Amino acid sequence: MDIEYGMSVVDKNNKPLGEVDHIIMDAWSGEPRKYMVRLDDDVGAVFFTPENVAEVTKKNVKLNLTAEEIEQT
């Protein structure tokens, strides 16, 4: 299943992070390179790569990292 805009994102401990807000595509291959999630508490955003994804379901994207391990901006 592909990651789409608006999907909920949780860390590996099932802590909700927010929803997919941007998908950054590779200009050469057309494949997703990075995803941006605006944090639920509106204090910034986090980025994750396809390699950081543990599982994708209809409801959400589960990462293989904790919230503290994810790149925050």
All heavy atoms as TSV, in Angstrom:
chain	resi	resn	atom	element	x	y	z
A	1	MET	N	N	0.839	-1.175	0.000
A	1	MET	CA	C	0.000	0.000	0.000
A	1	MET	C	C	0.889	1.245	0.000
A	1	MET	O	O	1.901	1.295	0.689
A	1	MET	CB	C	-0.901	-0.044	1.233
A	1	MET	CG	C	-1.742	1.174	1.417
A	1	MET	SD	S	-2.972	1.000	2.711
A	1	MET	CE	C	-4.375	0.758	1.678
A	2	ASP	N	N	0.517	2.237	-0.771
A	2	ASP	CA	C	1.287	3.482	-0.877
A	2	ASP	C	C	0.898	4.460	0.227
A	2	ASP	O	O	-0.238	4.489	0.687
A	2	ASP	CB	C	1.032	4.151	-2.224
A	2	ASP	CG	C	1.623	3.368	-3.387
A	2	ASP	OD1	O	2.591	2.625	-3.166
A	2	ASP	OD2	O	1.114	3.525	-4.508
A	3	ILE	N	N	1.861	5.276	0.610
A	3	ILE	CA	C	1.614	6.341	1.579
A	3	ILE	C	C	1.000	7.506	0.837
A	3	ILE	O	O	1.499	7.929	-0.208
A	3	ILE	CB	C	2.924	6.747	2.272
A	3	ILE	CG1	C	3.491	5.555	3.043
A	3	ILE	CG2	C	2.697	7.936	3.188
A	3	ILE	CD1	C	4.858	5.792	3.631
A	4	GLU	N	N	-0.100	8.039	1.386
A	4	GLU	CA	C	-0.830	9.121	0.737
A	4	GLU	C	C	-0.968	10.310	1.673
A	4	GLU	O	O	-0.829	10.181	2.889
A	4	GLU	CB	C	-2.214	8.627	0.315
A	4	GLU	CG	C	-2.166	7.476	-0.670
A	4	GLU	CD	C	-3.547	6.925	-0.991
A	4	GLU	OE1	O	-4.547	7.441	-0.464
A	4	GLU	OE2	O	-3.606	5.964	-1.773
A	5	TYR	N	N	-1.277	11.475	1.085
A	5	TYR	CA	C	-1.530	12.682	1.868
A	5	TYR	C	C	-2.651	12.408	2.866
A	5	TYR	O	O	-3.622	11.732	2.551
A	5	TYR	CB	C	-1.959	13.842	0.963
A	5	TYR	CG	C	-0.865	14.338	0.059
A	5	TYR	CD1	C	-0.851	14.003	-1.284
A	5	TYR	CD2	C	0.160	15.145	0.547
A	5	TYR	CE1	C	0.150	14.451	-2.123
A	5	TYR	CE2	C	1.167	15.602	-0.290
A	5	TYR	CZ	C	1.148	15.252	-1.620
A	5	TYR	OH	O	2.141	15.688	-2.440
A	6	GLY	N	N	-2.488	12.951	4.074
A	6	GLY	CA	C	-3.535	12.850	5.082
A	6	GLY	C	C	-3.510	11.583	5.912
A	6	GLY	O	O	-4.282	11.472	6.867
A	7	MET	N	N	-2.646	10.618	5.584
A	7	MET	CA	C	-2.578	9.399	6.396
A	7	MET	C	C	-1.975	9.720	7.755
A	7	MET	O	O	-1.040	10.509	7.863
A	7	MET	CB	C	-1.736	8.326	5.708
A	7	MET	CG	C	-2.366	7.757	4.466
A	7	MET	SD	S	-1.349	6.476	3.704
A	7	MET	CE	C	-1.979	5.044	4.567
A	8	SER	N	N	-2.504	9.094	8.800
A	8	SER	CA	C	-1.967	9.268	10.149
A	8	SER	C	C	-0.624	8.563	10.251
A	8	SER	O	O	-0.428	7.504	9.668
A	8	SER	CB	C	-2.927	8.683	11.175
A	8	SER	OG	O	-4.134	9.386	11.165
A	9	VAL	N	N	0.274	9.161	11.031
A	9	VAL	CA	C	1.605	8.596	11.223
A	9	VAL	C	C	1.823	8.385	12.720
A	9	VAL	O	O	1.561	9.278	13.528
A	9	VAL	CB	C	2.699	9.529	10.651
A	9	VAL	CG1	C	4.084	8.945	10.881
A	9	VAL	CG2	C	2.455	9.790	9.176
A	10	VAL	N	N	2.310	7.177	13.074
A	10	VAL	CA	C	2.638	6.857	14.463
A	10	VAL	C	C	4.074	6.366	14.519
A	10	VAL	O	O	4.601	5.833	13.544
A	10	VAL	CB	C	1.683	5.794	15.052
A	10	VAL	CG1	C	0.254	6.312	15.097
A	10	VAL	CG2	C	1.747	4.497	14.288
A	11	ASP	N	N	4.717	6.559	15.684
A	11	ASP	CA	C	6.079	6.054	15.831
A	11	ASP	C	C	6.029	4.568	16.189
A	11	ASP	O	O	4.958	3.966	16.256
A	11	ASP	CB	C	6.867	6.883	16.846
A	11	ASP	CG	C	6.471	6.674	18.291
A	11	ASP	OD1	O	5.541	5.886	18.576
A	11	ASP	OD2	O	7.105	7.303	19.160
A	12	LYS	N	N	7.177	3.954	16.445
A	12	LYS	CA	C	7.207	2.511	16.685
A	12	LYS	C	C	6.534	2.115	17.992
A	12	LYS	O	O	6.191	0.967	18.192
A	12	LYS	CB	C	8.624	1.968	16.608
A	12	LYS	CG	C	9.525	2.275	17.761
A	12	LYS	CD	C	10.864	1.592	17.547
A	12	LYS	CE	C	11.784	1.756	18.723
A	12	LYS	NZ	N	13.056	1.080	18.475
A	13	ASN	N	N	6.285	3.085	18.879
A	13	ASN	CA	C	5.578	2.837	20.138
A	13	ASN	C	C	4.101	3.207	20.031
A	13	ASN	O	O	3.427	3.335	21.043
A	13	ASN	CB	C	6.233	3.614	21.275
A	13	ASN	CG	C	7.668	3.191	21.498
A	13	ASN	OD1	O	8.005	2.026	21.348
A	13	ASN	ND2	N	8.520	4.138	21.822
A	14	ASN	N	N	3.630	3.405	18.790
A	14	ASN	CA	C	2.236	3.788	18.495
A	14	ASN	C	C	1.855	5.166	19.018
A	14	ASN	O	O	0.680	5.456	19.197
A	14	ASN	CB	C	1.242	2.736	19.001
A	14	ASN	CG	C	1.328	1.470	18.192
A	14	ASN	OD1	O	1.437	1.511	16.968
A	14	ASN	ND2	N	1.304	0.331	18.859
A	15	LYS	N	N	2.839	6.027	19.243
A	15	LYS	CA	C	2.562	7.420	19.635
A	15	LYS	C	C	2.182	8.199	18.380
A	15	LYS	O	O	2.955	8.256	17.418
A	15	LYS	CB	C	3.797	8.047	20.275
A	15	LYS	CG	C	3.616	9.499	20.639
A	15	LYS	CD	C	4.889	10.099	21.188
A	15	LYS	CE	C	4.709	11.582	21.429
A	15	LYS	NZ	N	5.977	12.217	21.797
A	16	PRO	N	N	0.997	8.815	18.344
A	16	PRO	CA	C	0.594	9.587	17.161
A	16	PRO	C	C	1.492	10.800	16.959
A	16	PRO	O	O	1.806	11.522	17.897
A	16	PRO	CB	C	-0.832	10.027	17.484
A	16	PRO	CG	C	-1.246	9.303	18.705
A	16	PRO	CD	C	-0.007	8.798	19.375
A	17	LEU	N	N	1.904	11.011	15.717
A	17	LEU	CA	C	2.752	12.155	15.380
A	17	LEU	C	C	1.977	13.220	14.621
A	17	LEU	O	O	2.204	14.401	14.799
A	17	LEU	CB	C	3.942	11.690	14.544
A	17	LEU	CG	C	4.880	10.699	15.215
A	17	LEU	CD1	C	5.927	10.224	14.239
A	17	LEU	CD2	C	5.526	11.319	16.437
A	18	GLY	N	N	1.097	12.825	13.732
A	18	GLY	CA	C	0.344	13.755	12.902
A	18	GLY	C	C	-0.073	13.075	11.615
A	18	GLY	O	O	-0.218	11.856	11.568
A	19	GLU	N	N	-0.250	13.873	10.578
A	19	GLU	CA	C	-0.660	13.354	9.275
A	19	GLU	C	C	0.355	13.734	8.207
A	19	GLU	O	O	1.012	14.772	8.305
A	19	GLU	CB	C	-2.024	13.918	8.890
A	19	GLU	CG	C	-3.139	13.474	9.793
A	19	GLU	CD	C	-4.483	14.033	9.370
A	19	GLU	OE1	O	-4.543	14.935	8.501
A	19	GLU	OE2	O	-5.491	13.575	9.921
A	20	VAL	N	N	0.461	12.903	7.171
A	20	VAL	CA	C	1.351	13.191	6.054
A	20	VAL	C	C	0.873	14.478	5.386
A	20	VAL	O	O	-0.274	14.583	4.964
A	20	VAL	CB	C	1.373	12.030	5.034
A	20	VAL	CG1	C	2.217	12.394	3.823
A	20	VAL	CG2	C	1.882	10.749	5.683
A	21	ASP	N	N	1.763	15.468	5.332
A	21	ASP	CA	C	1.416	16.786	4.798
A	21	ASP	C	C	2.075	17.043	3.445
A	21	ASP	O	O	1.513	17.737	2.616
A	21	ASP	CB	C	1.834	17.857	5.807
A	21	ASP	CG	C	1.253	19.214	5.488
A	21	ASP	OD1	O	0.033	19.287	5.248
A	21	ASP	OD2	O	2.018	20.191	5.472
A	22	HIS	N	N	3.277	16.513	3.240
A	22	HIS	CA	C	3.999	16.672	1.982
A	22	HIS	C	C	4.698	15.372	1.623
A	22	HIS	O	O	5.188	14.666	2.508
A	22	HIS	CB	C	5.077	17.757	2.081
A	22	HIS	CG	C	4.545	19.147	2.078
A	22	HIS	ND1	N	4.068	19.754	3.199
A	22	HIS	CD2	C	4.413	20.041	1.078
A	22	HIS	CE1	C	3.673	20.973	2.892
A	22	HIS	NE2	N	3.872	21.175	1.603
A	23	ILE	N	N	4.746	15.086	0.338
A	23	ILE	CA	C	5.513	13.959	-0.171
A	23	ILE	C	C	6.545	14.533	-1.130
A	23	ILE	O	O	6.192	15.189	-2.111
A	23	ILE	CB	C	4.609	12.930	-0.883
A	23	ILE	CG1	C	3.557	12.388	0.095
A	23	ILE	CG2	C	5.455	11.811	-1.476
A	23	ILE	CD1	C	2.534	11.471	-0.538
A	24	ILE	N	N	7.820	14.314	-0.827
A	24	ILE	CA	C	8.910	14.855	-1.631
A	24	ILE	C	C	9.378	13.754	-2.573
A	24	ILE	O	O	9.859	12.710	-2.128
A	24	ILE	CB	C	10.047	15.357	-0.725
A	24	ILE	CG1	C	9.482	16.419	0.230
A	24	ILE	CG2	C	11.213	15.879	-1.546
A	24	ILE	CD1	C	10.256	16.617	1.487
A	25	MET	N	N	9.212	14.002	-3.864
A	25	MET	CA	C	9.517	13.000	-4.878
A	25	MET	C	C	10.911	13.199	-5.462
A	25	MET	O	O	11.397	14.320	-5.570
A	25	MET	CB	C	8.492	13.085	-6.013
A	25	MET	CG	C	7.045	12.975	-5.554
A	25	MET	SD	S	6.661	11.418	-4.786
A	25	MET	CE	C	6.322	10.450	-6.219
A	26	ASP	N	N	11.538	12.102	-5.845
A	26	ASP	CA	C	12.811	12.135	-6.542
A	26	ASP	C	C	12.540	12.542	-7.989
A	26	ASP	O	O	11.731	11.907	-8.675
A	26	ASP	CB	C	13.464	10.752	-6.492
A	26	ASP	CG	C	14.836	10.752	-7.132
A	26	ASP	OD1	O	14.904	10.791	-8.376
A	26	ASP	OD2	O	15.826	10.710	-6.389
A	27	ALA	N	N	13.171	13.587	-8.451
A	27	ALA	CA	C	12.918	14.104	-9.804
A	27	ALA	C	C	13.355	13.116	-10.881
A	27	ALA	O	O	12.771	13.075	-11.964
A	27	ALA	CB	C	13.635	15.435	-9.999
A	28	TRP	N	N	14.353	12.323	-10.599
A	28	TRP	CA	C	14.858	11.400	-11.602
A	28	TRP	C	C	14.007	10.136	-11.704
A	28	TRP	O	O	13.571	9.745	-12.777
A	28	TRP	CB	C	16.302	11.030	-11.274
A	28	TRP	CG	C	16.924	10.153	-12.301
A	28	TRP	CD1	C	17.107	8.811	-12.211
A	28	TRP	CD2	C	17.418	10.527	-13.586
A	28	TRP	NE1	N	17.689	8.323	-13.343
A	28	TRP	CE2	C	17.896	9.374	-14.210
A	28	TRP	CE3	C	17.506	11.731	-14.263
A	28	TRP	CZ2	C	18.452	9.383	-15.481
A	28	TRP	CZ3	C	18.062	11.729	-15.530
A	28	TRP	CH2	C	18.525	10.572	-16.122
A	29	SER	N	N	13.745	9.494	-10.565
A	29	SER	CA	C	13.030	8.210	-10.586
A	29	SER	C	C	11.521	8.346	-10.437
A	29	SER	O	O	10.785	7.428	-10.791
A	29	SER	CB	C	13.554	7.313	-9.458
A	29	SER	OG	O	13.156	7.817	-8.200
A	30	GLY	N	N	11.069	9.459	-9.878
A	30	GLY	CA	C	9.642	9.636	-9.628
A	30	GLY	C	C	9.162	8.933	-8.372
A	30	GLY	O	O	7.974	8.936	-8.068
A	31	GLU	N	N	10.071	8.333	-7.620
A	31	GLU	CA	C	9.734	7.631	-6.378
A	31	GLU	C	C	9.789	8.601	-5.198
A	31	GLU	O	O	10.561	9.562	-5.209
A	31	GLU	CB	C	10.720	6.482	-6.133
A	31	GLU	CG	C	10.682	5.401	-7.184
A	31	GLU	CD	C	9.381	4.629	-7.174
A	31	GLU	OE1	O	8.869	4.315	-6.082
A	31	GLU	OE2	O	8.861	4.348	-8.273
A	32	PRO	N	N	8.999	8.355	-4.136
A	32	PRO	CA	C	9.067	9.209	-2.944
A	32	PRO	C	C	10.429	9.100	-2.269
A	32	PRO	O	O	10.964	8.009	-2.112
A	32	PRO	CB	C	7.981	8.638	-2.031
A	32	PRO	CG	C	7.164	7.732	-2.867
A	32	PRO	CD	C	7.993	7.319	-4.026
A	33	ARG	N	N	10.994	10.258	-1.896
A	33	ARG	CA	C	12.285	10.288	-1.195
A	33	ARG	C	C	12.112	10.566	0.279
A	33	ARG	O	O	12.862	10.068	1.107
A	33	ARG	CB	C	13.182	11.381	-1.776
A	33	ARG	CG	C	13.727	11.037	-3.123
A	33	ARG	CD	C	14.604	12.125	-3.662
A	33	ARG	NE	N	15.741	12.371	-2.771
A	33	ARG	CZ	C	16.486	13.446	-2.837
A	33	ARG	NH1	N	16.232	14.371	-3.721
A	33	ARG	NH2	N	17.497	13.607	-2.027
A	34	LYS	N	N	11.131	11.411	0.602
A	34	LYS	CA	C	10.915	11.841	1.976
A	34	LYS	C	C	9.458	12.218	2.152
A	34	LYS	O	O	8.787	12.618	1.196
A	34	LYS	CB	C	11.774	13.070	2.268
A	34	LYS	CG	C	12.666	12.952	3.444
A	34	LYS	CD	C	13.484	14.208	3.636
A	34	LYS	CE	C	14.829	13.811	4.157
A	34	LYS	NZ	N	15.661	14.916	4.537
A	35	TYR	N	N	9.011	12.123	3.394
A	35	TYR	CA	C	7.654	12.525	3.752
A	35	TYR	C	C	7.749	13.522	4.893
A	35	TYR	O	O	8.614	13.410	5.756
A	35	TYR	CB	C	6.836	11.315	4.220
A	35	TYR	CG	C	6.739	10.223	3.187
A	35	TYR	CD1	C	7.647	9.178	3.161
A	35	TYR	CD2	C	5.729	10.246	2.235
A	35	TYR	CE1	C	7.565	8.175	2.208
A	35	TYR	CE2	C	5.636	9.238	1.282
A	35	TYR	CZ	C	6.558	8.213	1.276
A	35	TYR	OH	O	6.464	7.226	0.336
A	36	MET	N	N	6.832	14.499	4.893
A	36	MET	CA	C	6.793	15.480	5.976
A	36	MET	C	C	5.475	15.343	6.718
A	36	MET	O	O	4.421	15.201	6.098
A	36	MET	CB	C	6.911	16.898	5.439
A	36	MET	CG	C	6.994	17.933	6.548
A	36	MET	SD	S	7.101	19.616	5.929
A	36	MET	CE	C	5.385	20.055	5.983
A	37	VAL	N	N	5.570	15.385	8.043
A	37	VAL	CA	C	4.396	15.307	8.901
A	37	VAL	C	C	4.382	16.536	9.790
A	37	VAL	O	O	5.346	16.803	10.505
A	37	VAL	CB	C	4.456	14.042	9.791
A	37	VAL	CG1	C	3.292	14.003	10.755
A	37	VAL	CG2	C	4.505	12.796	8.940
A	38	ARG	N	N	3.301	17.306	9.718
A	38	ARG	CA	C	3.137	18.410	10.670
A	38	ARG	C	C	2.700	17.781	11.983
A	38	ARG	O	O	1.784	16.979	12.024
A	38	ARG	CB	C	2.076	19.386	10.202
A	38	ARG	CG	C	2.498	20.171	9.023
A	38	ARG	CD	C	1.939	21.575	9.067
A	38	ARG	NE	N	2.207	22.240	7.811
A	38	ARG	CZ	C	3.328	22.897	7.551
A	38	ARG	NH1	N	4.248	22.988	8.463
A	38	ARG	NH2	N	3.520	23.462	6.390
A	39	LEU	N	N	3.373	18.151	13.064
A	39	LEU	CA	C	3.094	17.550	14.358
A	39	LEU	C	C	1.721	17.966	14.861
A	39	LEU	O	O	1.279	19.094	14.638
A	39	LEU	CB	C	4.176	17.932	15.368
A	39	LEU	CG	C	5.576	17.452	14.997
A	39	LEU	CD1	C	6.587	17.993	15.979
A	39	LEU	CD2	C	5.628	15.941	14.949
A	40	ASP	N	N	1.058	17.034	15.562
A	40	ASP	CA	C	-0.287	17.291	16.070
A	40	ASP	C	C	-0.357	18.512	16.979
A	40	ASP	O	O	-1.305	19.266	16.942
A	40	ASP	CB	C	-0.823	16.068	16.827
A	40	ASP	CG	C	-1.357	15.001	15.891
A	40	ASP	OD1	O	-1.719	15.338	14.744
A	40	ASP	OD2	O	-1.425	13.838	16.312
A	41	ASP	N	N	0.680	18.713	17.792
A	41	ASP	CA	C	0.663	19.853	18.706
A	41	ASP	C	C	1.141	21.137	18.036
A	41	ASP	O	O	1.342	22.145	18.688
A	41	ASP	CB	C	1.473	19.555	19.965
A	41	ASP	CG	C	2.860	19.017	19.656
A	41	ASP	OD1	O	3.261	19.024	18.478
A	41	ASP	OD2	O	3.537	18.597	20.600
A	42	ASP	N	N	1.319	21.105	16.705
A	42	ASP	CA	C	1.646	22.273	15.881
A	42	ASP	C	C	2.915	22.997	16.337
A	42	ASP	O	O	2.975	24.215	16.333
A	42	ASP	CB	C	0.457	23.231	15.832
A	42	ASP	CG	C	0.483	24.089	14.572
A	42	ASP	OD1	O	1.046	23.640	13.552
A	42	ASP	OD2	O	-0.065	25.207	14.608
A	43	VAL	N	N	3.926	22.212	16.717
A	43	VAL	CA	C	5.199	22.808	17.132
A	43	VAL	C	C	6.285	22.593	16.093
A	43	VAL	O	O	7.459	22.784	16.379
A	43	VAL	CB	C	5.673	22.264	18.500
A	43	VAL	CG1	C	4.744	22.668	19.592
A	43	VAL	CG2	C	5.862	20.763	18.439
A	44	GLY	N	N	5.914	22.192	14.909
A	44	GLY	CA	C	6.899	21.960	13.869
A	44	GLY	C	C	6.512	20.793	12.994
A	44	GLY	O	O	5.332	20.475	12.847
A	45	ALA	N	N	7.530	20.166	12.431
A	45	ALA	CA	C	7.298	19.057	11.517
A	45	ALA	C	C	8.405	18.030	11.682
A	45	ALA	O	O	9.475	18.332	12.199
A	45	ALA	CB	C	7.260	19.555	10.085
A	46	VAL	N	N	8.121	16.816	11.250
A	46	VAL	CA	C	9.128	15.760	11.216
A	46	VAL	C	C	9.202	15.214	9.800
A	46	VAL	O	O	8.233	15.282	9.042
A	46	VAL	CB	C	8.847	14.615	12.214
A	46	VAL	CG1	C	8.922	15.098	13.630
A	46	VAL	CG2	C	7.525	13.953	11.932
A	47	PHE	N	N	10.374	14.709	9.447
A	47	PHE	CA	C	10.593	14.112	8.144
A	47	PHE	C	C	10.989	12.661	8.335
A	47	PHE	O	O	11.712	12.330	9.278
A	47	PHE	CB	C	11.713	14.847	7.394
A	47	PHE	CG	C	11.344	16.240	6.996
A	47	PHE	CD1	C	11.544	17.294	7.864
A	47	PHE	CD2	C	10.796	16.484	5.752
A	47	PHE	CE1	C	11.209	18.586	7.490
A	47	PHE	CE2	C	10.469	17.770	5.370
A	47	PHE	CZ	C	10.669	18.819	6.247
A	48	PHE	N	N	10.525	11.802	7.434
A	48	PHE	CA	C	10.971	10.413	7.446
A	48	PHE	C	C	11.098	9.928	6.017
A	48	PHE	O	O	10.512	10.487	5.098
A	48	PHE	CB	C	10.030	9.520	8.268
A	48	PHE	CG	C	8.637	9.379	7.721
A	48	PHE	CD1	C	8.309	8.332	6.864
A	48	PHE	CD2	C	7.641	10.269	8.067
A	48	PHE	CE1	C	7.025	8.190	6.371
A	48	PHE	CE2	C	6.351	10.134	7.580
A	48	PHE	CZ	C	6.049	9.088	6.731
A	49	THR	N	N	11.923	8.908	5.831
A	49	THR	CA	C	12.175	8.347	4.512
A	49	THR	C	C	11.442	7.017	4.383
A	49	THR	O	O	10.985	6.451	5.381
A	49	THR	CB	C	13.684	8.106	4.303
A	49	THR	OG1	O	14.116	7.105	5.225
A	49	THR	CG2	C	14.485	9.377	4.486
A	50	PRO	N	N	11.327	6.484	3.171
A	50	PRO	CA	C	10.699	5.169	3.006
A	50	PRO	C	C	11.389	4.076	3.830
A	50	PRO	O	O	10.738	3.126	4.263
A	50	PRO	CB	C	10.830	4.900	1.509
A	50	PRO	CG	C	10.859	6.257	0.884
A	50	PRO	CD	C	11.618	7.104	1.868
A	51	GLU	N	N	12.678	4.211	4.083
A	51	GLU	CA	C	13.408	3.233	4.885
A	51	GLU	C	C	12.982	3.241	6.352
A	51	GLU	O	O	13.223	2.280	7.082
A	51	GLU	CB	C	14.921	3.473	4.801
A	51	GLU	CG	C	15.502	3.201	3.429
A	51	GLU	CD	C	15.298	4.355	2.441
A	51	GLU	OE1	O	15.145	5.517	2.871
A	51	GLU	OE2	O	15.296	4.083	1.234
A	52	ASN	N	N	12.373	4.337	6.806
A	52	ASN	CA	C	11.920	4.455	8.191
A	52	ASN	C	C	10.535	3.871	8.414
A	52	ASN	O	O	10.053	3.861	9.544
A	52	ASN	CB	C	11.891	5.921	8.629
A	52	ASN	CG	C	13.224	6.600	8.540
A	52	ASN	OD1	O	13.327	7.702	8.018
A	52	ASN	ND2	N	14.285	5.969	9.024
A	53	VAL	N	N	9.889	3.381	7.374
A	53	VAL	CA	C	8.523	2.868	7.479
A	53	VAL	C	C	8.553	1.388	7.825
A	53	VAL	O	O	9.177	0.585	7.139
A	53	VAL	CB	C	7.753	3.095	6.156
A	53	VAL	CG1	C	6.361	2.489	6.231
A	53	VAL	CG2	C	7.685	4.575	5.838
A	54	ALA	N	N	7.851	1.024	8.914
A	54	ALA	CA	C	7.753	-0.373	9.324
A	54	ALA	C	C	6.522	-1.034	8.712
A	54	ALA	O	O	6.569	-2.195	8.317
A	54	ALA	CB	C	7.694	-0.480	10.845
A	55	GLU	N	N	5.412	-0.266	8.633
A	55	GLU	CA	C	4.153	-0.850	8.173
A	55	GLU	C	C	3.221	0.247	7.664
A	55	GLU	O	O	3.174	1.332	8.232
A	55	GLU	CB	C	3.501	-1.589	9.350
A	55	GLU	CG	C	2.171	-2.195	9.067
A	55	GLU	CD	C	1.573	-2.849	10.306
A	55	GLU	OE1	O	1.912	-2.458	11.444
A	55	GLU	OE2	O	0.757	-3.754	10.118
A	56	VAL	N	N	2.491	-0.063	6.603
A	56	VAL	CA	C	1.484	0.860	6.072
A	56	VAL	C	C	0.165	0.098	6.012
A	56	VAL	O	O	0.085	-0.966	5.412
A	56	VAL	CB	C	1.852	1.368	4.662
A	56	VAL	CG1	C	0.787	2.317	4.145
A	56	VAL	CG2	C	3.200	2.058	4.670
A	57	THR	N	N	-0.863	0.657	6.662
A	57	THR	CA	C	-2.204	0.082	6.611
A	57	THR	C	C	-3.158	1.121	6.043
A	57	THR	O	O	-2.743	2.246	5.739
A	57	THR	CB	C	-2.685	-0.337	8.014
A	57	THR	OG1	O	-2.813	0.831	8.829
A	57	THR	CG2	C	-1.709	-1.305	8.676
A	58	LYS	N	N	-4.423	0.757	5.915
A	58	LYS	CA	C	-5.414	1.725	5.435
A	58	LYS	C	C	-5.491	2.938	6.344
A	58	LYS	O	O	-5.712	4.050	5.899
A	58	LYS	CB	C	-6.800	1.086	5.390
A	58	LYS	CG	C	-7.075	0.269	4.194
A	58	LYS	CD	C	-8.515	-0.192	4.253
A	58	LYS	CE	C	-8.940	-0.827	2.965
A	58	LYS	NZ	N	-10.338	-1.247	3.008
A	59	LYS	N	N	-5.321	2.707	7.640
A	59	LYS	CA	C	-5.500	3.770	8.626
A	59	LYS	C	C	-4.261	4.619	8.870
A	59	LYS	O	O	-4.368	5.813	9.088
A	59	LYS	CB	C	-5.958	3.187	9.958
A	59	LYS	CG	C	-7.340	2.623	9.915
A	59	LYS	CD	C	-7.761	2.202	11.282
A	59	LYS	CE	C	-9.203	1.734	11.253
A	59	LYS	NZ	N	-9.711	1.485	12.574
A	60	ASN	N	N	-3.080	3.971	8.912
A	60	ASN	CA	C	-1.916	4.767	9.283
A	60	ASN	C	C	-0.603	4.201	8.761
A	60	ASN	O	O	-0.550	3.134	8.181
A	60	ASN	CB	C	-1.838	4.956	10.803
A	60	ASN	CG	C	-1.632	3.666	11.550
A	60	ASN	OD1	O	-1.087	2.712	11.041
A	60	ASN	ND2	N	-2.082	3.645	12.799
A	61	VAL	N	N	0.432	4.998	9.005
A	61	VAL	CA	C	1.809	4.636	8.681
A	61	VAL	C	C	2.521	4.458	10.017
A	61	VAL	O	O	2.523	5.360	10.848
A	61	VAL	CB	C	2.506	5.754	7.877
A	61	VAL	CG1	C	3.948	5.401	7.599
A	61	VAL	CG2	C	1.746	6.057	6.602
A	62	LYS	N	N	3.118	3.285	10.224
A	62	LYS	CA	C	3.878	3.041	11.445
A	62	LYS	C	C	5.357	3.069	11.094
A	62	LYS	O	O	5.795	2.402	10.160
A	62	LYS	CB	C	3.506	1.699	12.058
A	62	LYS	CG	C	4.176	1.460	13.386
A	62	LYS	CD	C	3.646	0.227	14.058
A	62	LYS	CE	C	4.253	0.081	15.439
A	62	LYS	NZ	N	3.679	-1.068	16.144
A	63	LEU	N	N	6.108	3.866	11.850
A	63	LEU	CA	C	7.541	4.007	11.611
A	63	LEU	C	C	8.328	3.023	12.455
A	63	LEU	O	O	7.823	2.503	13.451
A	63	LEU	CB	C	7.975	5.436	11.930
A	63	LEU	CG	C	7.234	6.535	11.164
A	63	LEU	CD1	C	7.757	7.903	11.582
A	63	LEU	CD2	C	7.360	6.342	9.670
A	64	ASN	N	N	9.576	2.784	12.075
A	64	ASN	CA	C	10.445	1.911	12.852
A	64	ASN	C	C	11.365	2.712	13.772
A	64	ASN	O	O	12.386	2.222	14.226
A	64	ASN	CB	C	11.252	0.977	11.939
A	64	ASN	CG	C	12.107	1.716	10.942
A	64	ASN	OD1	O	12.299	2.923	11.039
A	64	ASN	ND2	N	12.622	1.004	9.961
A	65	LEU	N	N	10.982	3.953	14.050
A	65	LEU	CA	C	11.728	4.858	14.924
A	65	LEU	C	C	10.811	5.397	16.011
A	65	LEU	O	O	9.594	5.466	15.824
A	65	LEU	CB	C	12.255	6.056	14.134
A	65	LEU	CG	C	13.174	5.780	12.954
A	65	LEU	CD1	C	13.377	7.047	12.152
A	65	LEU	CD2	C	14.496	5.249	13.434
A	66	THR	N	N	11.402	5.811	17.121
A	66	THR	CA	C	10.611	6.505	18.137
A	66	THR	C	C	10.521	7.973	17.748
A	66	THR	O	O	11.284	8.457	16.903
A	66	THR	CB	C	11.273	6.391	19.525
A	66	THR	OG1	O	12.541	7.044	19.493
A	66	THR	CG2	C	11.418	4.949	19.960
A	67	ALA	N	N	9.638	8.698	18.399
A	67	ALA	CA	C	9.466	10.127	18.116
A	67	ALA	C	C	10.771	10.889	18.344
A	67	ALA	O	O	11.075	11.834	17.620
A	67	ALA	CB	C	8.349	10.694	18.973
A	68	GLU	N	N	11.554	10.465	19.321
A	68	GLU	CA	C	12.806	11.158	19.642
A	68	GLU	C	C	13.881	10.922	18.594
A	68	GLU	O	O	14.806	11.716	18.451
A	68	GLU	CB	C	13.320	10.714	21.020
A	68	GLU	CG	C	12.441	11.141	22.178
A	68	GLU	CD	C	11.176	10.285	22.320
A	68	GLU	OE1	O	11.157	9.114	21.902
A	68	GLU	OE2	O	10.197	10.824	22.844
A	69	GLU	N	N	13.797	9.822	17.858
A	69	GLU	CA	C	14.813	9.482	16.864
A	69	GLU	C	C	14.568	10.139	15.505
A	69	GLU	O	O	15.434	10.111	14.644
A	69	GLU	CB	C	14.854	7.960	16.649
A	69	GLU	CG	C	15.296	7.189	17.857
A	69	GLU	CD	C	15.158	5.704	17.683
A	69	GLU	OE1	O	14.141	5.249	17.106
A	69	GLU	OE2	O	16.069	4.987	18.107
A	70	ILE	N	N	13.398	10.706	15.309
A	70	ILE	CA	C	13.019	11.261	14.015
A	70	ILE	C	C	13.546	12.686	13.889
A	70	ILE	O	O	13.521	13.466	14.838
A	70	ILE	CB	C	11.488	11.250	13.857
A	70	ILE	CG1	C	10.976	9.812	13.949
A	70	ILE	CG2	C	11.059	11.868	12.541
A	70	ILE	CD1	C	9.487	9.706	14.064
A	71	GLU	N	N	13.985	13.035	12.672
A	71	GLU	CA	C	14.494	14.384	12.374
A	71	GLU	C	C	13.377	15.418	12.553
A	71	GLU	O	O	12.363	15.362	11.873
A	71	GLU	CB	C	14.980	14.405	10.932
A	71	GLU	CG	C	15.404	15.756	10.420
A	71	GLU	CD	C	15.724	15.730	8.941
A	71	GLU	OE1	O	15.898	14.647	8.367
A	71	GLU	OE2	O	15.788	16.804	8.368
A	72	GLN	N	N	13.549	16.346	13.493
A	72	GLN	CA	C	12.557	17.393	13.715
A	72	GLN	C	C	13.077	18.734	13.233
A	72	GLN	O	O	14.256	19.012	13.310
A	72	GLN	CB	C	12.209	17.504	15.193
A	72	GLN	CG	C	11.384	16.368	15.696
A	72	GLN	CD	C	10.752	16.695	17.030
A	72	GLN	OE1	O	10.859	17.802	17.539
A	72	GLN	NE2	N	10.079	15.730	17.591
A	73	THR	N	N	12.128	19.547	12.717
A	73	THR	CA	C	12.495	20.902	12.291
A	73	THR	C	C	11.567	21.897	12.941
A	73	THR	O	O	10.514	21.577	13.388
A	73	THR	CB	C	12.408	21.066	10.775
A	73	THR	OG1	O	11.082	20.818	10.358
A	73	THR	CG2	C	13.376	20.161	10.062
